[in-house]
Amino acid sequence: MVGKVQKMLLVLWLTGLPLLIYLLAEELVFAGWNVFCGQVRQEQYLPLTAAAGAAASVILGTEYKRWKCRIGEKSGLTGELAVCAAVSGGAACLFFNGLLMFFPFPEEGYRQVGQVLYRPSLLTQMVCMGAVIPAGEELVFRGLGYGRIRKELSFKAAAVVSAVWFGLYHGNFAQGIYAGLLGIFLAVFYEKSHSLLSCWLFHGAANIMSVVMTRLLPKRQDRQGMAMMAAGVLMLGALRVYHKKRSQEEERLKEKEGNGNKE
């Protein structure tokens, strides 16, 4: 019993400390802006959040590198896995957003967040949501979150804990469910590659797809949901077929090499 309590406290510490640093950076950036530049306008929330994420990433990234060196863990990311991560991120965004359109979730919190995220220019959205913010969040939830608690827990337990933590961080119910579902995929990619780059590509692609779809399909409709789900399934299906063919080709090459060695 004591051992379980200690492990639970350790998991809370490992997942909570990086998030506290990230949130503290946000508070300092917004407080500094209020003091020196006046009240934060709605269109400034996204770039200021990205600036805070970038500042926190310097501290968290340094700690992540030290931890990786300390445990001697090397990245197994390949070019193929990187492409797979980016395509999967876009597909997952389409599928899960389409799926969630069919559920009567409260929209007030989602609408308020959407007004903040999608108010700046398209370029600002792409840079902040597609690159800067995902880098900081992946350091918090996958690198220093999932990566470290994975040493204490099984894959399934660590994936669920990091996904739930990621969902709770997003605040409102609809976004929390969506983020939690993405968190499972992100844990899988980190488990396979031991690289934050694959998670950053997945996360950034999902966010960029969300920005694009918000521009193209501003209204939530059942037909849009069906189309998005179908597109997500097709993209994931194409990836599955591609991987199957690649696996078959690799098996053939191994057989040929084995036969050549025998001769």
C-alpha positions as a printed NumPy array, in Angstrom:
array([[  0.   ,   0.   ,   0.   ],
       [  2.793,   2.419,   0.937],
       [  4.601,   1.596,  -2.301],
       [  1.5  ,   2.387,  -4.379],
       [  1.013,   5.711,  -2.619],
       [  4.649,   6.624,  -3.177],
       [  4.39 ,   5.727,  -6.853],
       [  1.209,   7.791,  -7.23 ],
       [  2.868,  10.791,  -5.588],
       [  5.903,  10.359,  -7.833],
       [  3.69 ,  10.281, -10.934],
       [  1.895,  13.441,  -9.775],
       [  5.24 ,  15.153,  -9.223],
       [  6.67 ,  14.083, -12.598],
       [  3.585,  15.216, -14.506],
       [  2.749,  18.256, -12.386],
       [  6.073,  20.076, -12.139],
       [  6.595,  20.659, -15.905],
       [  3.01 ,  21.912, -16.207],
       [  3.486,  24.274, -13.261],
       [  6.581,  25.748, -14.946],
       [  4.659,  26.134, -18.203],
       [  1.696,  27.831, -16.499],
       [  4.014,  30.072, -14.475],
       [  5.657,  31.259, -17.689],
       [  2.197,  32.139, -19.059],
       [  1.302,  34.076, -15.919],
       [  4.558,  36.036, -16.021],
       [  4.231,  36.903, -19.719],
       [  0.629,  38.082, -19.383],
       [  1.37 ,  39.971, -16.151],
       [  4.365,  41.663, -17.774],
       [  2.262,  42.655, -20.782],
       [ -0.429,  44.118, -18.516],
       [  2.147,  46.164, -16.616],
       [  4.15 ,  47.523, -19.574],
       [  1.69 ,  47.477, -22.497],
       [ -1.76 ,  47.681, -20.955],
       [ -4.698,  45.3  , -21.017],
       [ -4.377,  42.258, -23.258],
       [ -6.706,  42.418, -26.263],
       [ -8.433,  39.28 , -27.526],
       [ -6.305,  39.005, -30.685],
       [ -3.147,  39.152, -28.539],
       [ -3.922,  36.081, -26.405],
       [ -2.654,  33.549, -28.934],
       [  0.74 ,  35.179, -29.72 ],
       [  1.328,  35.903, -26.027],
       [  0.507,  32.29 , -25.162],
       [  2.973,  31.183, -27.833],
       [  5.62 ,  33.555, -26.455],
       [  5.11 ,  32.082, -22.99 ],
       [  5.337,  28.568, -24.419],
       [  8.586,  29.43 , -26.176],
       [ 10.051,  30.857, -22.948],
       [  9.004,  27.787, -20.958],
       [ 10.398,  25.526, -23.689],
       [ 13.901,  26.861, -23.07 ],
       [ 13.801,  25.681, -19.441],
       [ 11.855,  22.484, -20.098],
       [ 13.894,  21.626, -23.188],
       [ 17.143,  21.914, -21.23 ],
       [ 15.811,  19.601, -18.536],
       [ 14.523,  17.164, -21.152],
       [ 17.943,  16.948, -22.812],
       [ 19.626,  16.354, -19.458],
       [ 17.152,  13.602, -18.611],
       [ 17.613,  11.917, -22.005],
       [ 21.388,  11.983, -21.585],
       [ 21.115,  10.681, -18.041],
       [ 19.056,   7.624, -19.03 ],
       [ 20.958,   7.121, -22.289],
       [ 17.812,   6.978, -24.432],
       [ 18.293,   7.568, -28.143],
       [ 15.731,   8.615, -30.72 ],
       [ 14.422,   5.962, -33.084],
       [ 12.687,   8.417, -35.38 ],
       [ 12.893,   7.645, -39.094],
       [ 11.807,   9.774, -42.031],
       [  8.952,   7.376, -42.69 ],
       [  7.701,   7.617, -39.101],
       [  7.941,  11.423, -39.23 ],
       [  5.721,  11.544, -42.339],
       [  3.37 ,   9.035, -40.743],
       [  3.106,  11.221, -37.634],
       [  2.237,  14.353, -39.622],
       [ -0.371,  12.612, -41.799],
       [ -1.845,  10.819, -38.781],
       [ -2.162,  14.132, -36.938],
       [ -4.214,  15.648, -39.737],
       [ -6.321,  12.505, -40.081],
       [ -6.965,  12.253, -36.337],
       [ -8.057,  15.901, -36.263],
       [-10.586,  15.284, -39.038],
       [-11.916,  12.06 , -37.561],
       [-12.279,  13.121, -33.931],
       [-13.67 ,  16.587, -34.721],
       [-16.166,  14.982, -37.08 ],
       [-17.112,  12.412, -34.445],
       [-17.562,  15.015, -31.697],
       [-19.984,  16.981, -33.882],
       [-22.586,  14.277, -33.257],
       [-22.522,  14.703, -29.475],
       [-24.435,  17.469, -27.657],
       [-21.479,  18.843, -25.734],
       [-21.798,  22.313, -24.151],
       [-20.483,  24.77 , -26.712],
       [-20.061,  27.888, -24.592],
       [-16.521,  27.117, -23.399],
       [-15.492,  25.832, -26.821],
       [-16.897,  28.957, -28.495],
       [-15.047,  31.286, -26.123],
       [-11.748,  29.502, -26.71 ],
       [-12.373,  29.491, -30.463],
       [-12.889,  33.258, -30.49 ],
       [ -9.465,  33.678, -28.883],
       [ -7.593,  31.099, -30.975],
       [ -9.008,  31.994, -34.391],
       [ -9.141,  35.782, -34.068],
       [ -5.524,  36.614, -35.119],
       [ -4.337,  36.459, -38.739],
       [ -4.035,  33.105, -40.5  ],
       [ -0.227,  33.329, -40.487],
       [ -0.197,  33.983, -36.732],
       [ -2.477,  30.993, -36.168],
       [ -0.287,  28.722, -38.292],
       [  2.944,  29.727, -36.562],
       [  1.591,  29.755, -33.014],
       [ -0.753,  26.739, -33.164],
       [  1.172,  24.742, -35.74 ],
       [  4.697,  25.104, -34.375],
       [  5.404,  27.08 , -31.198],
       [  2.627,  25.968, -28.842],
       [  2.828,  22.252, -29.797],
       [  6.566,  22.294, -29.039],
       [  5.998,  23.552, -25.506],
       [  3.025,  21.308, -24.8  ],
       [  4.833,  18.21 , -26.07 ],
       [  7.743,  18.923, -23.746],
       [  5.28 ,  19.121, -20.847],
       [  2.963,  16.212, -21.614],
       [  5.083,  13.761, -23.622],
       [  8.766,  14.501, -23.041],
       [  8.81 ,  15.28 , -19.33 ],
       [  5.35 ,  13.833, -18.709],
       [  4.765,  10.546, -20.482],
       [  8.467,   9.85 , -21.027],
       [  9.314,   9.954, -17.331],
       [  6.217,   8.255, -15.915],
       [  6.711,   5.488, -18.506],
       [  9.729,   4.454, -16.441],
       [  7.385,   3.92 , -13.491],
       [  4.222,   2.595, -15.191],
       [  3.203,   0.24 , -17.98 ],
       [  2.62 ,   1.659, -21.463],
       [ -1.183,   1.584, -21.12 ],
       [ -1.182,   3.226, -17.695],
       [  1.317,   5.922, -18.703],
       [ -0.579,   6.638, -21.939],
       [ -3.902,   7.006, -20.11 ],
       [ -2.446,   9.203, -17.348],
       [ -0.71 ,  11.538, -19.816],
       [ -3.802,  11.674, -22.072],
       [ -6.16 ,  12.504, -19.171],
       [ -3.71 ,  15.142, -17.925],
       [ -3.524,  16.623, -21.432],
       [ -7.324,  16.68 , -21.691],
       [ -7.828,  18.332, -18.299],
       [ -5.304,  21.021, -19.219],
       [ -7.53 ,  22.176, -22.099],
       [-10.262,  23.276, -19.721],
       [-13.62 ,  22.869, -21.447],
       [-15.344,  19.517, -21.896],
       [-15.362,  19.194, -25.711],
       [-11.731,  20.219, -26.134],
       [-10.759,  18.046, -23.17 ],
       [-12.249,  14.926, -24.793],
       [-10.608,  15.77 , -28.13 ],
       [ -7.208,  16.462, -26.549],
       [ -7.412,  13.284, -24.48 ],
       [ -8.05 ,  11.184, -27.593],
       [ -5.122,  12.827, -29.373],
       [ -3.025,  12.209, -26.265],
       [ -3.363,   8.445, -26.717],
       [ -2.02 ,   8.688, -30.28 ],
       [  0.792,  10.969, -29.141],
       [  1.834,   8.5  , -26.451],
       [  1.973,   5.744, -29.094],
       [  4.252,   7.812, -31.319],
       [  6.545,   8.658, -28.414],
       [  6.644,   4.999, -27.4  ],
       [  7.637,   3.944, -30.923],
       [ 10.167,   6.69 , -31.637],
       [ 11.372,   7.949, -28.226],
       [ 11.433,  11.297, -29.997],
       [  9.529,  14.511, -29.335],
       [  9.827,  15.422, -33.001],
       [  7.27 ,  12.801, -34.025],
       [  4.861,  14.112, -31.371],
       [  5.482,  17.709, -32.434],
       [  4.744,  16.822, -36.067],
       [  1.54 ,  14.989, -35.11 ],
       [  0.366,  17.771, -32.784],
       [  1.283,  20.575, -35.183],
       [ -0.407,  18.865, -38.144],
       [ -3.569,  18.314, -36.093],
       [ -3.662,  21.989, -35.106],
       [ -3.002,  23.207, -38.64 ],
       [ -5.759,  20.95 , -39.965],
       [ -8.064,  22.413, -37.308],
       [ -7.218,  25.955, -38.438],
       [ -7.838,  25.075, -42.093],
       [-11.123,  23.275, -41.397],
       [-12.353,  26.15 , -39.22 ],
       [-11.785,  28.485, -42.162],
       [-13.44 ,  26.165, -44.687],
       [-16.267,  24.846, -42.49 ],
       [-17.168,  27.541, -39.966],
       [-20.486,  25.942, -38.978],
       [-20.98 ,  22.663, -37.125],
       [-23.25 ,  20.403, -39.216],
       [-23.876,  16.666, -39.334],
       [-22.873,  16.422, -42.993],
       [-19.61 ,  18.154, -42.255],
       [-19.037,  15.711, -39.424],
       [-19.597,  12.73 , -41.715],
       [-17.273,  14.17 , -44.362],
       [-14.527,  14.856, -41.826],
       [-14.798,  11.382, -40.319],
       [-14.678,   9.818, -43.781],
       [-11.605,  11.857, -44.747],
       [ -9.859,  10.881, -41.51 ],
       [-10.641,   7.181, -42.033],
       [ -9.404,   7.314, -45.639],
       [ -6.12 ,   8.942, -44.604],
       [ -5.554,   6.441, -41.802],
       [ -6.513,   3.59 , -44.138],
       [ -4.006,   4.789, -46.737],
       [ -1.305,   4.846, -44.056],
       [ -2.232,   1.312, -43.018],
       [ -1.958,   0.021, -46.591],
       [  1.364,   1.808, -47.066],
       [  2.82 ,   0.335, -43.87 ],
       [  1.615,  -3.137, -44.816],
       [  3.361,  -2.923, -48.18 ],
       [  6.525,  -1.587, -46.551],
       [  6.506,  -4.456, -44.05 ],
       [  6.088,  -6.995, -46.849],
       [  8.979,  -5.44 , -48.793],
       [ 11.204,  -5.522, -45.703],
       [ 10.346,  -9.185, -45.106],
       [ 11.249, -10.04 , -48.718],
       [ 14.57 ,  -8.228, -48.403],
       [ 15.362, -10.104, -45.189],
       [ 14.535, -13.416, -46.882],
       [ 16.797, -12.582, -49.821],
       [ 19.633, -11.571, -47.488],
       [ 19.151, -14.788, -45.523],
       [ 19.233, -16.9  , -48.665],
       [ 22.316, -15.058, -49.898],
       [ 24.156, -15.691, -46.627],
       [ 23.336, -19.412, -46.81 ],
       [ 24.783, -19.646, -50.31 ]])
